[in-house]
């Protein structure tokens, strides 16, 4: 199985459709780690990729996998400021 890609419009559409069918909103259906990442970002407003990697002790690959789910659910979005990538609530 291929790892999830962060920017995948088809995955976003599919994820949102399934969540609607299941009646899931907000953080319902997320893993505990995904909920913690979402909470950390919403608590601070915006957080850099490096801060999240350090805080949760994740590898870059592991972080991308968790983040892809949050982005596909349209809970978090990323943006670049200079050379730093930040994440914030959608």
C-alpha positions in Angstrom: 0.0 0.0 0.0 1.3 3.5 -0.8 1.7 5.9 2.0 -0.9 8.7 2.1 0.0 11.9 0.2 -0.7 15.2 1.9 -1.9 17.0 -1.2 -4.4 14.6 -2.8 -7.8 16.1 -3.9 -9.3 12.7 -4.6 -8.4 11.6 -1.1 -9.9 14.7 0.5 -13.1 14.3 -1.4 -13.3 10.6 -0.5 -12.5 11.2 3.2 -15.0 14.0 3.5 -17.7 11.9 1.9 -17.1 8.9 4.2 -17.0 11.1 7.3 -20.3 12.6 6.2 -21.8 9.2 5.8 -20.6 8.1 9.2 -21.8 11.3 10.8 -18.3 12.2 11.9 -17.4 15.8 12.7 -14.4 17.4 14.2 -11.9 14.9 15.7 -14.3 12.0 15.7 -12.7 8.9 14.1 -9.1 10.2 14.5 -6.4 8.3 16.3 -5.3 9.6 19.7 -2.1 10.9 18.2 -4.0 12.7 15.4 -6.2 14.3 18.1 -3.1 15.4 20.1 -1.5 16.9 17.0 -4.8 18.7 16.1 -5.1 20.0 19.7 -1.5 21.3 19.7 -2.0 23.2 16.5 -5.4 24.7 17.5 -4.1 25.6 20.9 -1.3 27.7 19.5 -2.9 29.0 16.3 0.0 27.9 14.1 2.9 25.6 14.7 6.0 24.8 12.6 6.6 21.3 11.2 9.8 21.1 13.3 8.0 22.0 16.5 5.5 19.2 15.9 8.2 16.7 15.0 10.1 17.5 18.2 7.0 17.6 20.5 5.6 14.3 19.4 9.0 12.5 18.7 7.9 11.4 15.2 10.0 10.6 12.2 9.4 12.8 9.1 7.6 9.8 7.5 5.5 9.1 10.5 4.5 12.8 10.8 3.5 13.0 7.1 1.3 9.9 7.5 -0.5 11.5 10.5 -0.7 14.9 8.9 -2.2 13.5 5.7 -5.2 12.3 7.6 -5.7 15.7 9.3 -5.4 17.5 5.9 -7.7 15.0 4.1 -10.3 15.7 6.8 -9.8 19.4 6.2 -9.0 19.9 9.9 -5.5 21.3 9.3 -3.8 23.2 6.5 -0.2 24.0 5.8 1.6 27.0 4.5 5.1 28.1 4.0 6.6 31.3 5.4 10.1 31.8 4.1 11.7 28.4 4.5 9.5 27.3 7.4 6.4 25.2 6.9 3.6 25.9 9.4 0.3 24.3 10.1 -3.0 25.9 11.3 -6.6 25.0 11.8 -8.6 24.9 8.5 
